Amino acid sequence: DSGVTQTPKHLITATGQRVTLRCSPRSGDLSVYWYQQSLDQGLQFLIQYYNGEERAKGNILERFSAQQFPDLHSELNLSSLELGDSALYFCASSFDSNTEAFFGQGTRLTVV
Amino acid sequence: ELKVEQNPLFLSMQEGKNYTIYCNYSTTSDRLYWYRQDPGKSLESLFVLLSNGAVKQEGRLMASLDTKARLSTLHITAAVHDLSATYFCAVAGYGNQFYFGTGTSLTVIP
C-alpha cells in the first residue's frame, strides 16, 4: 500500500457526462500528480499541483480540470466525456518536486 | 519534450533464462525509475537510480544507469513465473513529472 488513496476504484458513465476523481496523497506529501493510462497513449502526465497551486501541465485536455484543496487532497474533473476518455487514471504524490512519487491504485473509468 | 524509448515491447522468456530491458531517454535527467505493473493494478516502485553508474539489485532484478549514454537497463536473472508483468521505466522531468516508456510486457514461460 503506497499510502495514496484514490476513489472510486471503478466508474462507468455515459458519453457527455461529467465525473470527478478524488485523490488523497500520502501523509506529509505536498505534491500531487495525475496520470492517464490508456492502451493507445500509454502513461501520460496530465497535471501537477504543489501545496494547492498548479505547478505543471502536461497533455491535459481542456475538458479536464483539476484542483488541490487546502487539506491537500486533489480532484480531477472530466467533462463532456467521450469514449476515448476511457482509461486508468492514476494519482501520485510526493513531498516535493525532488523526491520519489508514489502511485495510488488508480480509478478505472469506462465511458459507454 | 523528454522522450523515453523502451524495448522490447513484448518479451517472452523461459524460466531460468536471463534477459535485459533497455530504456533510452532524450535529454538530461537526474532521476530514473523502474516500475512494475500487474494487469489492472497500480505501479509498484522497483528502483530509483540517481547518479551515473548507479546499480541496484533486488532479487532477480538489477537496474543500472548510464547518464552519459542516457540509457538504463533492467536485467532479469534466471527468470521465474512470478516476474511476469509489465515493466516501465520513467524519467523525471521538470517539476518531477514523469515521462514513461512504452512498457515491456514480460511473460515467463515454465
Backbone of each chain as ProteinMPNN parsed JSONL, in Angstrom:
{"seq_chain_A": "DSGVTQTPKHLITATGQRVTLRCSPRSGDLSVYWYQQSLDQGLQFLIQYYNGEERAKGNILERFSAQQFPDLHSELNLSSLELGDSALYFCASSFDSNTEAFFGQGTRLTVV", "coords_chain_A": {"N_chain_A": [[0.843, -1.19, 0.0], [0.721, 2.083, -1.046], [-0.009, 4.356, 0.286], [-1.282, 6.365, -0.967], [-4.481, 7.318, -1.753], [-7.146, 6.589, -3.855], [-10.347, 7.375, -5.088], [-13.404, 6.903, -6.942], [-12.755, 3.321, -7.267], [-13.642, 2.135, -9.568], [-15.513, 3.351, -12.341], [-18.302, 3.847, -14.25], [-19.71, 5.468, -16.919], [-21.785, 7.549, -19.036], [-21.363, 8.813, -22.402], [-20.747, 12.298, -22.765], [-21.216, 12.973, -20.168], [-20.175, 14.133, -16.844], [-17.531, 13.607, -14.574], [-15.964, 13.161, -11.36], [-12.852, 12.538, -10.028], [-11.131, 11.435, -7.189], [-8.365, 12.087, -5.015], [-6.333, 11.271, -2.313], [-3.391, 12.291, -0.948], [-0.282, 10.806, 0.252], [0.421, 10.993, 3.738], [1.806, 14.032, 4.673], [2.839, 14.598, 2.177], [3.161, 17.097, -0.297], [2.843, 17.49, -2.956], [0.905, 16.635, -5.77], [0.147, 14.522, -8.451], [-1.373, 13.839, -11.589], [-2.066, 11.162, -13.76], [-2.759, 9.621, -16.883], [-3.582, 6.452, -18.119], [-3.793, 4.749, -21.017], [-4.594, 2.395, -23.611], [-3.775, 3.186, -26.165], [-2.304, 5.535, -25.828], [-0.541, 5.111, -23.798], [1.176, 5.75, -20.685], [0.52, 8.874, -19.513], [1.443, 12.067, -18.388], [-0.667, 14.335, -16.77], [-1.267, 16.604, -15.04], [0.121, 18.644, -12.414], [0.029, 19.5, -8.986], [1.147, 21.603, -6.374], [1.101, 22.06, -3.068], [-1.418, 23.258, -3.216], [-1.269, 24.859, -5.444], [-1.197, 25.056, -9.02], [1.389, 23.419, -10.677], [2.608, 22.221, -12.9], [1.723, 21.453, -16.256], [0.635, 18.863, -18.369], [-0.24, 16.752, -21.007], [-3.06, 17.532, -20.921], [-6.49, 17.642, -21.573], [-8.699, 20.312, -22.561], [-11.207, 19.885, -21.619], [-10.809, 18.707, -19.253], [-10.082, 19.246, -15.827], [-8.408, 20.195, -12.807], [-7.902, 20.361, -9.248], [-6.317, 21.272, -6.159], [-6.957, 20.988, -2.825], [-7.111, 22.857, 0.342], [-6.647, 20.917, 2.335], [-4.982, 19.288, 1.042], [-5.885, 17.183, -0.523], [-6.817, 16.087, -3.799], [-8.724, 16.711, -6.755], [-9.79, 15.463, -9.858], [-11.456, 16.599, -12.547], [-13.509, 15.52, -15.108], [-15.069, 16.314, -18.053], [-17.813, 16.427, -20.442], [-17.599, 13.823, -21.504], [-15.974, 11.438, -23.604], [-15.838, 8.449, -25.625], [-13.183, 7.809, -25.96], [-11.999, 8.684, -23.664], [-11.972, 6.723, -21.863], [-10.058, 5.026, -19.589], [-7.32, 4.258, -17.348], [-6.886, 6.12, -14.543], [-4.376, 7.567, -12.753], [-3.264, 8.756, -9.632], [-0.541, 10.344, -8.102], [1.74, 11.021, -5.414], [4.141, 13.178, -3.83], [6.643, 14.408, -1.553], [7.967, 16.767, -2.315], [9.181, 18.376, -5.332], [11.478, 17.012, -5.768], [11.604, 14.549, -4.721], [10.827, 11.022, -4.512], [7.902, 9.89, -6.171], [4.814, 8.375, -5.27], [2.432, 6.011, -6.289], [-1.139, 5.845, -6.49], [-3.869, 3.407, -6.414], [-5.361, 3.77, -8.617], [-8.099, 4.849, -10.745], [-10.449, 3.271, -12.609], [-11.914, 4.308, -15.43], [-14.71, 3.955, -17.388], [-16.251, 4.813, -20.307], [-19.315, 4.758, -21.796]], "CA_chain_A": [[0.0, 0.0, 0.0], [1.587, 3.254, -1.191], [-0.475, 5.453, 1.125], [-2.069, 7.272, -1.795], [-5.826, 6.739, -1.862], [-7.96, 7.112, -4.938], [-11.733, 6.912, -5.149], [-13.7, 5.49, -6.742], [-11.859, 2.4, -7.97], [-14.218, 1.93, -10.89], [-16.55, 4.317, -12.674], [-18.87, 3.653, -15.584], [-20.593, 6.591, -17.181], [-22.16, 7.678, -20.444], [-20.756, 9.931, -23.125], [-21.32, 13.596, -22.492], [-21.338, 13.208, -18.724], [-19.048, 14.694, -16.113], [-17.189, 12.826, -13.383], [-14.895, 13.687, -10.508], [-11.997, 11.53, -9.417], [-10.567, 12.006, -5.972], [-7.071, 11.543, -4.597], [-5.758, 11.709, -1.047], [-1.965, 11.976, -1.004], [0.343, 10.277, 1.452], [0.547, 11.968, 4.805], [3.014, 14.835, 4.591], [3.183, 14.952, 0.794], [2.574, 18.358, -0.718], [2.687, 17.498, -4.404], [0.013, 15.621, -6.334], [0.256, 14.406, -9.903], [-2.387, 12.998, -12.23], [-1.622, 10.493, -14.971], [-3.752, 8.818, -17.599], [-3.025, 5.3, -18.811], [-4.698, 4.167, -21.997], [-3.909, 1.438, -24.481], [-3.148, 3.812, -27.33], [-1.396, 6.634, -25.47], [0.372, 4.729, -22.724], [1.083, 6.522, -19.446], [0.794, 10.282, -19.819], [1.299, 13.053, -17.322], [-1.734, 15.294, -17.035], [-1.137, 17.863, -14.322], [0.727, 18.57, -11.087], [-0.227, 20.552, -8.011], [2.048, 21.634, -5.212], [0.587, 22.857, -1.947], [-2.602, 23.998, -3.622], [-1.095, 25.627, -6.681], [-0.819, 24.294, -10.198], [2.833, 23.534, -10.885], [2.974, 21.86, -14.269], [0.653, 20.869, -17.057], [1.07, 18.0, -19.46], [-1.21, 16.571, -22.091], [-4.41, 17.54, -20.352], [-7.481, 18.237, -22.461], [-9.406, 21.467, -21.984], [-12.408, 19.352, -20.951], [-10.377, 18.183, -17.955], [-9.509, 20.236, -14.922], [-8.072, 19.622, -11.509], [-7.563, 21.311, -8.201], [-5.839, 20.71, -4.895], [-7.636, 21.71, -1.751], [-6.249, 23.179, 1.493], [-6.223, 19.72, 3.074], [-4.046, 18.688, 0.079], [-6.456, 16.212, -1.436], [-6.972, 16.644, -5.136], [-9.801, 16.173, -7.585], [-9.667, 15.601, -11.305], [-12.786, 16.69, -13.133], [-13.536, 15.189, -16.534], [-16.404, 16.682, -18.518], [-18.151, 16.125, -21.846], [-16.807, 12.617, -21.7], [-16.006, 10.733, -24.879], [-15.434, 7.054, -25.489], [-11.732, 7.769, -25.885], [-11.52, 9.053, -22.321], [-11.898, 5.502, -21.065], [-8.65, 4.81, -19.243], [-6.993, 4.147, -15.926], [-6.355, 7.41, -14.099], [-3.572, 7.423, -11.548], [-2.78, 9.887, -8.863], [0.698, 10.083, -7.376], [2.098, 12.134, -4.54], [5.498, 13.237, -3.313], [6.804, 15.514, -0.612], [8.222, 17.944, -3.159], [9.493, 18.034, -6.712], [12.759, 16.307, -5.879], [11.521, 13.26, -4.037], [10.107, 9.987, -5.241], [6.445, 9.929, -6.15], [4.183, 7.077, -5.058], [1.193, 5.975, -7.052], [-2.329, 5.213, -5.951], [-4.346, 2.207, -7.085], [-5.983, 4.142, -9.887], [-9.543, 4.8, -10.99], [-10.715, 2.835, -13.981], [-13.073, 4.993, -15.999], [-15.251, 3.401, -18.627], [-17.281, 5.672, -20.89], [-20.107, 3.915, -22.717]], "C_chain_A": [[0.887, 1.252, 0.0], [1.206, 4.377, -0.236], [-1.252, 6.494, 0.361], [-3.423, 6.607, -2.058], [-6.611, 7.413, -2.963], [-9.362, 6.524, -4.851], [-12.426, 7.579, -6.322], [-12.687, 4.607, -7.46], [-12.329, 2.193, -9.4], [-15.342, 2.932, -11.09], [-17.011, 4.025, -14.095], [-19.859, 4.774, -15.809], [-20.839, 6.703, -18.684], [-21.429, 8.847, -21.094], [-21.497, 11.217, -22.816], [-21.417, 13.949, -21.018], [-20.065, 13.805, -18.142], [-18.804, 13.837, -14.88], [-16.072, 13.519, -12.624], [-14.154, 12.531, -9.874], [-11.277, 12.197, -8.245], [-9.276, 11.305, -5.58], [-6.678, 12.136, -3.255], [-4.297, 11.323, -1.037], [-1.487, 11.302, 0.276], [0.46, 11.382, 2.489], [1.873, 12.707, 4.675], [3.417, 15.24, 3.179], [2.437, 16.201, 0.362], [2.23, 18.38, -2.209], [1.809, 16.346, -4.86], [0.108, 15.682, -7.854], [-0.888, 13.525, -10.401], [-1.823, 12.468, -13.547], [-2.79, 9.728, -15.56], [-3.029, 7.653, -18.273], [-4.073, 4.71, -19.737], [-3.897, 3.276, -22.925], [-3.166, 2.132, -25.611], [-2.129, 4.889, -26.966], [-0.375, 6.253, -24.401], [0.133, 5.565, -21.479], [1.474, 7.961, -19.732], [0.542, 11.15, -18.597], [0.216, 14.05, -17.704], [-1.446, 16.637, -16.362], [-0.538, 17.619, -12.95], [0.294, 19.764, -10.252], [0.772, 20.442, -6.875], [1.449, 22.583, -4.199], [-0.547, 23.784, -2.405], [-2.474, 24.762, -4.924], [-0.693, 24.721, -7.842], [0.656, 24.518, -10.489], [3.242, 23.227, -12.317], [1.779, 21.218, -14.952], [1.252, 20.014, -18.151], [0.013, 17.944, -20.525], [-2.637, 16.497, -21.569], [-5.362, 18.283, -21.269], [-8.164, 19.408, -21.761], [-10.664, 21.037, -21.249], [-12.09, 18.814, -19.552], [-9.838, 19.336, -17.106], [-9.223, 19.564, -13.593], [-7.893, 20.733, -10.507], [-7.045, 20.547, -6.996], [-6.36, 21.596, -3.78], [-6.691, 21.975, -0.582], [-5.824, 21.956, 2.3], [-5.34, 18.818, 2.208], [-4.646, 17.558, -0.75], [-6.717, 16.893, -2.774], [-8.142, 15.971, -5.839], [-9.503, 16.462, -9.044], [-11.07, 15.542, -11.885], [-12.707, 16.458, -14.64], [-14.947, 15.463, -17.035], [-16.566, 16.368, -20.001], [-17.434, 14.86, -22.299], [-17.052, 11.967, -23.055], [-15.525, 9.309, -24.655], [-13.923, 6.944, -25.287], [-11.155, 8.183, -24.546], [-11.462, 7.847, -21.407], [-10.435, 5.148, -20.831], [-8.552, 4.55, -17.754], [-6.336, 5.464, -15.539], [-5.65, 7.208, -12.764], [-3.287, 8.777, -10.923], [-1.482, 9.45, -8.196], [0.972, 11.26, -6.464], [3.558, 12.031, -4.142], [5.6, 14.415, -2.371], [7.041, 16.819, -1.373], [8.636, 17.461, -4.534], [10.794, 17.251, -6.865], [12.746, 14.937, -5.227], [10.642, 12.294, -4.812], [8.604, 10.143, -5.078], [5.9, 8.511, -6.013], [2.788, 7.114, -5.66], [0.064, 5.31, -6.28], [-2.754, 4.031, -6.8], [-5.05, 2.504, -8.403], [-7.496, 4.093, -9.852], [-9.728, 4.376, -12.436], [-12.011, 3.46, -14.439], [-13.464, 4.328, -17.304], [-16.372, 4.312, -19.102], [-18.015, 4.856, -21.948], [-21.09, 4.783, -23.531]], "O_chain_A": [[1.689, 1.461, 0.91], [2.02, 5.262, 0.025], [-1.823, 7.409, 0.956], [-3.488, 5.471, -2.528], [-6.731, 8.637, -3.008], [-9.539, 5.337, -4.578], [-12.082, 8.707, -6.674], [-11.842, 5.118, -8.195], [-11.523, 2.088, -10.324], [-16.033, 3.313, -10.145], [-16.205, 3.965, -15.023], [-20.745, 5.006, -14.987], [-20.185, 6.04, -19.489], [-20.943, 9.75, -20.414], [-22.714, 11.224, -22.629], [-21.671, 15.1, -20.665], [-19.047, 13.962, -18.815], [-19.746, 13.395, -14.222], [-15.338, 14.345, -13.167], [-14.757, 11.653, -9.256], [-10.875, 13.359, -8.313], [-9.113, 10.102, -5.783], [-6.687, 13.354, -3.078], [-3.98, 10.135, -1.111], [-2.217, 11.243, 1.265], [0.583, 12.559, 2.151], [2.933, 12.088, 4.58], [4.248, 16.131, 3.004], [1.242, 16.35, 0.618], [1.422, 19.194, -2.658], [1.956, 15.217, -4.392], [0.142, 16.758, -8.451], [-1.313, 12.591, -9.72], [-1.204, 13.191, -14.327], [-3.679, 9.256, -14.851], [-1.997, 7.84, -18.917], [-5.115, 4.23, -19.289], [-2.674, 3.388, -23.014], [-2.063, 1.726, -25.977], [-1.187, 5.127, -27.723], [0.559, 7.011, -24.14], [-0.98, 6.035, -21.243], [2.602, 8.243, -20.137], [-0.443, 10.979, -17.878], [0.189, 14.548, -18.83], [-1.388, 17.674, -17.023], [-0.668, 16.531, -12.388], [0.206, 20.889, -10.745], [1.181, 19.352, -6.473], [1.312, 23.779, -4.458], [-0.607, 24.95, -2.015], [-3.468, 25.261, -5.451], [0.049, 23.754, -7.669], [1.122, 25.656, -10.542], [4.114, 23.889, -12.88], [0.954, 20.548, -14.332], [2.243, 20.384, -18.781], [-0.563, 18.964, -20.903], [-3.328, 15.497, -21.765], [-5.088, 19.406, -21.691], [-8.202, 19.481, -20.533], [-11.137, 21.742, -20.358], [-12.992, 18.506, -18.773], [-9.222, 20.271, -17.617], [-9.743, 18.487, -13.303], [-7.75, 21.901, -10.868], [-7.293, 19.353, -6.833], [-6.206, 22.817, -3.814], [-5.606, 21.399, -0.512], [-4.744, 21.959, 2.891], [-4.996, 17.708, 2.613], [-3.958, 17.019, -1.616], [-6.822, 18.116, -2.858], [-8.494, 14.826, -5.556], [-9.036, 17.54, -9.412], [-11.779, 14.548, -11.727], [-11.94, 17.111, -15.347], [-15.914, 14.912, -16.508], [-15.6, 16.087, -20.71], [-16.76, 14.835, -23.328], [-18.168, 11.95, -23.573], [-14.894, 8.997, -23.645], [-13.448, 6.092, -24.536], [-9.953, 8.049, -24.317], [-10.955, 7.94, -20.289], [-9.668, 4.991, -21.781], [-9.533, 4.609, -17.012], [-5.343, 5.871, -16.142], [-6.241, 6.746, -11.787], [-3.099, 9.785, -11.604], [-1.353, 8.3, -7.774], [0.495, 12.368, -6.708], [4.137, 10.945, -4.119], [4.756, 15.311, -2.382], [6.401, 17.836, -1.107], [8.467, 16.289, -4.869], [11.164, 16.871, -7.975], [13.766, 14.248, -5.189], [9.83, 12.69, -5.648], [8.104, 10.479, -4.005], [6.457, 7.565, -6.57], [2.066, 8.106, -5.554], [0.269, 4.356, -5.53], [-2.095, 3.687, -7.781], [-5.302, 1.603, -9.203], [-8.096, 3.39, -9.038], [-9.238, 5.024, -13.361], [-13.079, 3.172, -13.898], [-12.643, 4.162, -18.207], [-17.333, 4.551, -18.372], [-17.403, 4.33, -22.878], [-21.839, 4.26, -24.356]]}, "seq_chain_B": "ELKVEQNPLFLSMQEGKNYTIYCNYSTTSDRLYWYRQDPGKSLESLFVLLSNGAVKQEGRLMASLDTKARLSTLHITAAVHDLSATYFCAVAGYGNQFYFGTGTSLTVIP", "coords_chain_B": {"N_chain_B": [[10.358, 18.231, -25.646], [10.799, 15.659, -23.282], [11.713, 12.481, -24.348], [11.099, 9.035, -24.035], [12.282, 5.923, -24.744], [11.597, 2.543, -24.83], [12.595, -0.809, -24.918], [12.516, -4.401, -25.35], [9.055, -4.26, -26.595], [7.475, -6.425, -26.072], [8.167, -9.388, -24.36], [8.951, -12.67, -24.23], [9.966, -15.214, -22.286], [11.796, -18.105, -21.237], [11.598, -19.86, -18.16], [14.309, -19.517, -15.963], [16.047, -18.353, -17.728], [18.082, -15.512, -18.808], [17.664, -11.991, -19.322], [17.576, -8.664, -20.79], [16.1, -5.5, -20.411], [15.77, -2.44, -22.118], [16.154, 1.076, -21.743], [15.997, 4.118, -23.151], [16.575, 7.63, -23.099], [15.841, 11.052, -23.969], [16.801, 13.589, -23.084], [18.795, 15.255, -20.597], [18.499, 14.01, -17.3], [18.09, 13.765, -13.766], [17.084, 11.667, -12.434], [15.922, 8.362, -12.563], [13.449, 5.894, -12.848], [12.253, 2.601, -12.203], [9.374, 0.671, -12.698], [6.958, -1.772, -11.806], [4.07, -3.263, -13.153], [1.188, -5.055, -12.584], [-1.526, -6.662, -14.343], [-4.185, -4.386, -14.628], [-3.569, -3.203, -12.249], [-1.838, -1.047, -9.852], [1.165, 0.998, -10.092], [4.127, -0.349, -9.105], [6.874, 0.591, -7.313], [10.147, -0.204, -8.214], [12.951, 0.405, -8.517], [15.013, 3.239, -7.846], [17.099, 5.337, -9.515], [19.794, 7.422, -9.219], [22.231, 8.506, -9.984], [25.04, 8.683, -12.242], [26.237, 5.584, -13.31], [24.985, 4.234, -11.317], [23.901, 1.305, -9.716], [21.485, -1.02, -8.89], [20.132, -3.724, -7.045], [17.646, -6.197, -6.613], [16.642, -9.115, -5.559], [16.014, -11.101, -8.327], [16.264, -9.087, -10.126], [18.079, -6.443, -11.601], [19.072, -3.131, -11.875], [20.514, -0.526, -13.826], [22.236, 2.57, -14.506], [23.305, 4.774, -16.971], [24.156, 7.846, -17.363], [25.483, 9.354, -19.195], [25.224, 8.064, -21.63], [22.561, 8.155, -21.636], [20.942, 5.995, -20.872], [19.285, 3.289, -19.424], [19.211, 0.084, -17.924], [17.355, -2.882, -17.268], [17.977, -5.778, -15.849], [17.206, -9.169, -15.965], [17.583, -11.999, -14.113], [17.764, -15.465, -14.321], [14.908, -16.069, -14.788], [11.672, -16.293, -13.279], [8.255, -17.472, -13.029], [6.74, -15.692, -11.482], [7.7, -13.219, -12.086], [6.413, -12.319, -14.282], [4.893, -9.63, -15.795], [4.208, -6.142, -16.526], [6.787, -3.914, -17.234], [7.938, -0.721, -16.565], [10.009, 2.023, -17.416], [10.744, 5.239, -16.12], [11.413, 8.623, -16.51], [12.401, 11.409, -14.691], [11.236, 14.594, -15.22], [10.979, 18.149, -15.662], [9.819, 19.684, -12.71], [9.323, 17.284, -11.502], [7.593, 15.741, -12.951], [6.803, 12.705, -14.506], [8.128, 11.011, -17.298], [7.141, 8.406, -19.107], [8.282, 5.254, -20.377], [7.236, 3.02, -23.022], [6.655, 0.659, -21.9], [7.36, -2.773, -21.109], [6.092, -5.808, -21.772], [6.323, -8.602, -20.014], [6.478, -12.051, -20.211], [6.894, -14.978, -18.541], [7.68, -18.192, -19.29], [6.918, -21.441, -18.184]], "CA_chain_B": [[9.784, 17.345, -24.635], [11.612, 14.483, -22.991], [11.196, 11.25, -24.941], [11.624, 7.818, -23.425], [12.064, 4.737, -25.574], [11.829, 1.314, -24.075], [12.468, -2.006, -25.742], [11.45, -4.63, -26.316], [7.702, -4.047, -26.113], [7.0, -7.704, -25.582], [9.263, -10.302, -24.089], [8.524, -13.976, -23.753], [11.193, -15.927, -21.982], [11.628, -19.325, -20.468], [12.095, -19.826, -16.796], [15.725, -19.82, -15.819], [16.866, -17.588, -18.672], [18.403, -14.123, -18.492], [17.353, -11.041, -20.386], [17.727, -7.258, -20.427], [15.195, -4.497, -20.971], [16.523, -1.213, -22.313], [15.394, 2.327, -21.635], [16.757, 5.28, -23.624], [15.835, 8.867, -22.955], [16.37, 12.029, -24.925], [17.501, 14.732, -22.513], [19.393, 15.016, -19.28], [17.637, 13.923, -16.123], [18.875, 13.29, -12.627], [16.428, 10.556, -11.762], [15.249, 7.381, -13.406], [12.712, 4.94, -12.032], [11.671, 1.406, -12.803], [8.141, 0.259, -12.05], [6.289, -2.997, -12.247], [2.617, -3.17, -13.121], [0.398, -6.245, -12.886], [-2.72, -6.26, -15.098], [-5.235, -3.652, -13.937], [-3.104, -2.764, -10.929], [-1.063, 0.182, -9.789], [2.591, 0.939, -10.41], [4.928, -0.681, -7.935], [8.236, 1.089, -7.488], [11.192, -1.212, -8.093], [14.252, 1.022, -8.324], [15.249, 4.65, -8.114], [18.502, 5.493, -9.886], [20.004, 8.851, -9.072], [23.507, 9.033, -10.46], [25.703, 7.922, -13.295], [26.887, 4.39, -12.81], [24.213, 3.618, -10.229], [23.433, -0.062, -9.931], [20.709, -1.508, -7.739], [19.667, -5.097, -7.248], [16.644, -6.726, -5.698], [16.282, -10.451, -6.02], [16.455, -11.456, -9.676], [16.264, -7.883, -10.944], [19.161, -5.493, -11.382], [18.924, -1.959, -12.728], [21.703, 0.308, -13.901], [22.016, 3.852, -15.168], [24.426, 5.449, -17.618], [23.577, 9.141, -17.718], [26.165, 9.902, -20.38], [24.579, 7.429, -22.779], [21.103, 8.298, -21.425], [20.484, 4.617, -21.001], [19.136, 2.46, -18.236], [18.866, -1.299, -18.236], [16.781, -3.724, -16.226], [18.419, -7.128, -16.167], [16.476, -10.233, -15.274], [18.431, -13.19, -13.986], [17.081, -16.732, -14.009], [13.511, -15.651, -14.664], [10.645, -17.179, -12.726], [6.92, -17.081, -13.473], [6.247, -14.561, -10.689], [8.178, -11.96, -12.658], [5.543, -11.931, -15.399], [4.244, -8.334, -15.515], [4.699, -5.106, -17.433], [7.807, -3.114, -16.59], [8.071, 0.625, -17.123], [10.968, 2.975, -16.911], [10.203, 6.593, -16.101], [12.445, 9.62, -16.297], [11.841, 12.596, -14.051], [11.487, 15.83, -15.941], [10.742, 19.377, -14.915], [8.768, 19.622, -11.71], [9.119, 15.909, -11.041], [6.664, 14.966, -13.754], [7.459, 11.533, -15.065], [7.935, 10.624, -18.684], [7.201, 6.952, -19.074], [8.486, 4.456, -21.558], [6.038, 2.343, -23.513], [6.433, -0.561, -21.132], [7.754, -4.075, -21.654], [5.234, -6.859, -21.24], [7.153, -9.793, -19.829], [5.813, -13.319, -19.898], [7.858, -16.035, -18.262], [7.032, -19.47, -19.606], [7.532, -22.543, -17.429]], "C_chain_B": [[10.662, 16.101, -24.493], [10.945, 13.245, -23.59], [11.879, 10.061, -24.277], [11.27, 6.634, -24.316], [12.457, 3.493, -24.784], [11.704, 0.141, -25.032], [13.056, -3.204, -25.035], [10.081, -4.298, -25.727], [7.154, -5.31, -25.477], [8.197, -8.641, -25.422], [8.69, -11.586, -23.517], [9.778, -14.79, -23.512], [10.91, -17.151, -21.124], [12.165, -19.126, -19.064], [13.578, -20.189, -16.802], [16.638, -19.016, -16.739], [17.091, -16.162, -18.178], [18.001, -13.23, -19.655], [17.464, -9.624, -19.858], [16.702, -6.406, -21.154], [15.947, -3.175, -21.018], [15.606, 0.003, -22.274], [16.319, 3.48, -22.037], [15.916, 6.529, -23.454], [16.588, 10.004, -23.635], [17.128, 13.204, -24.318], [17.929, 14.423, -21.085], [18.339, 14.967, -18.178], [18.465, 13.373, -14.976], [18.224, 12.115, -11.91], [15.746, 9.642, -12.764], [14.652, 6.316, -12.512], [12.327, 3.717, -12.871], [10.46, 1.006, -11.966], [7.688, -1.075, -12.616], [4.79, -2.762, -12.162], [2.005, -4.52, -13.484], [-0.899, -5.791, -13.538], [-3.782, -5.583, -14.246], [-4.836, -3.097, -12.585], [-2.282, -1.487, -11.013], [0.391, -0.055, -10.166], [3.369, 0.716, -9.123], [6.356, -0.244, -8.186], [9.244, -0.035, -7.262], [12.532, -0.57, -7.731], [14.184, 2.521, -8.59], [16.74, 4.804, -8.36], [18.806, 6.976, -9.99], [21.304, 9.373, -9.67], [24.117, 8.124, -11.507], [26.421, 6.719, -12.687], [26.123, 3.69, -11.696], [23.761, 2.233, -10.647], [22.679, -0.484, -8.674], [20.183, -2.897, -8.074], [18.66, -5.464, -6.183], [16.218, -8.071, -6.242], [16.863, -10.735, -7.392], [16.512, -10.261, -10.625], [17.428, -6.981, -10.572], [19.004, -4.356, -12.369], [20.202, -1.142, -12.693], [21.389, 1.565, -14.698], [23.328, 4.389, -15.71], [23.89, 6.784, -18.114], [24.234, 9.741, -18.956], [25.547, 9.341, -21.657], [23.071, 7.596, -22.73], [20.428, 6.943, -21.597], [20.384, 3.969, -19.629], [18.759, 1.055, -18.681], [18.258, -1.966, -17.01], [17.103, -5.152, -16.616], [17.679, -8.136, -15.302], [17.353, -11.472, -15.279], [17.594, -14.391, -13.587], [15.599, -16.506, -13.757], [12.624, -16.748, -14.061], [9.278, -16.622, -13.104], [6.402, -15.836, -12.757], [6.712, -13.215, -11.229], [7.336, -11.499, -13.847], [4.743, -10.694, -15.016], [4.673, -7.376, -16.625], [5.642, -4.204, -16.655], [7.942, -1.783, -17.322], [9.309, 1.304, -16.553], [10.32, 4.358, -16.992], [11.338, 7.541, -15.771], [11.793, 10.865, -15.718], [12.244, 13.826, -14.845], [11.246, 17.024, -15.037], [9.608, 19.192, -13.912], [8.441, 18.231, -11.232], [8.049, 15.171, -11.818], [7.44, 13.841, -14.43], [7.115, 11.37, -16.533], [8.174, 9.12, -18.743], [7.575, 6.366, -20.423], [7.204, 3.727, -21.904], [5.712, 1.087, -22.719], [6.919, -1.797, -21.865], [6.882, -5.119, -20.979], [6.024, -8.157, -21.218], [6.288, -10.993, -19.474], [6.893, -14.363, -19.705], [7.148, -17.369, -18.402], [7.716, -20.592, -18.839], [8.321, -23.474, -18.322]], "O_chain_B": [[11.19, 15.575, -25.474], [9.76, 12.995, -23.366], [13.078, 10.085, -23.998], [10.1, 6.382, -24.601], [13.517, 3.431, -24.162], [10.8, 0.11, -25.866], [13.972, -3.071, -24.223], [9.95, -4.081, -24.523], [6.453, -5.26, -24.466], [9.107, -8.666, -26.25], [8.04, -11.593, -22.472], [10.561, -15.027, -24.432], [9.921, -17.213, -20.393], [13.069, -18.325, -18.827], [14.023, -21.056, -17.555], [17.855, -18.998, -16.554], [16.41, -15.672, -17.277], [17.996, -13.649, -20.812], [17.449, -9.394, -18.649], [16.467, -6.57, -22.351], [16.67, -2.827, -20.084], [14.455, -0.04, -22.708], [17.296, 3.775, -21.349], [14.7, 6.501, -23.64], [17.798, 9.934, -23.847], [18.01, 13.765, -24.968], [17.476, 13.46, -20.467], [17.415, 15.779, -18.14], [19.414, 12.616, -15.181], [18.741, 11.625, -10.906], [15.078, 10.098, -13.692], [15.27, 5.887, -11.538], [12.109, 3.807, -14.079], [10.494, 0.997, -10.736], [8.002, -1.439, -13.749], [4.3, -2.141, -11.219], [2.27, -5.063, -14.557], [-1.337, -4.661, -13.319], [-4.231, -6.147, -13.248], [-5.677, -2.577, -11.852], [-2.064, -0.929, -12.088], [0.787, -1.168, -10.512], [3.276, 1.499, -8.177], [6.977, -0.663, -9.163], [9.197, -0.729, -6.247], [13.168, -0.959, -6.751], [13.418, 2.999, -9.427], [17.554, 4.442, -7.51], [18.162, 7.7, -10.749], [21.453, 10.582, -9.842], [23.755, 6.955, -11.636], [27.119, 6.836, -11.68], [26.57, 2.662, -11.187], [23.304, 2.015, -11.769], [23.164, -0.328, -7.553], [19.839, -3.2, -9.216], [18.795, -5.098, -5.016], [15.523, -8.159, -7.255], [18.071, -10.62, -7.596], [16.783, -10.43, -11.814], [17.729, -6.777, -9.396], [18.824, -4.586, -13.565], [20.885, -1.071, -11.672], [20.419, 1.622, -15.455], [24.332, 4.451, -15.0], [23.246, 6.85, -19.161], [23.625, 10.534, -19.675], [25.371, 10.06, -22.641], [22.373, 7.222, -23.673], [19.478, 6.785, -22.363], [21.281, 4.089, -18.793], [18.076, 0.868, -19.688], [18.606, -1.653, -15.871], [16.568, -5.675, -17.594], [17.549, -7.977, -14.089], [17.803, -11.927, -16.33], [16.816, -14.336, -12.635], [15.103, -16.725, -12.652], [12.808, -17.94, -14.305], [9.152, -15.449, -13.455], [5.704, -15.018, -13.357], [6.162, -12.178, -10.858], [7.537, -10.398, -14.359], [4.003, -10.705, -14.032], [5.405, -7.752, -17.541], [5.327, -3.78, -15.543], [8.048, -1.74, -18.548], [9.617, 1.177, -15.368], [9.456, 4.603, -17.834], [12.127, 7.29, -14.86], [10.756, 11.317, -16.202], [13.423, 14.066, -15.107], [11.301, 16.921, -13.811], [8.57, 18.614, -14.231], [7.396, 18.012, -10.62], [7.626, 14.091, -11.408], [8.579, 14.016, -14.862], [5.974, 11.563, -16.953], [9.27, 8.636, -18.462], [7.232, 6.91, -21.472], [6.213, 3.802, -21.178], [4.627, 0.521, -22.851], [6.89, -1.856, -23.094], [6.93, -5.29, -19.761], [6.347, -8.731, -22.259], [5.474, -10.944, -18.552], [7.707, -14.603, -20.596], [6.155, -17.641, -17.729], [8.943, -20.691, -18.838], [8.897, -24.449, -17.841]]}, "name": "protein", "num_of_chains": 2, "seq": "DSGVTQTPKHLITATGQRVTLRCSPRSGDLSVYWYQQSLDQGLQFLIQYYNGEERAKGNILERFSAQQFPDLHSELNLSSLELGDSALYFCASSFDSNTEAFFGQGTRLTVVELKVEQNPLFLSMQEGKNYTIYCNYSTTSDRLYWYRQDPGKSLESLFVLLSNGAVKQEGRLMASLDTKARLSTLHITAAVHDLSATYFCAVAGYGNQFYFGTGTSLTVIP"}
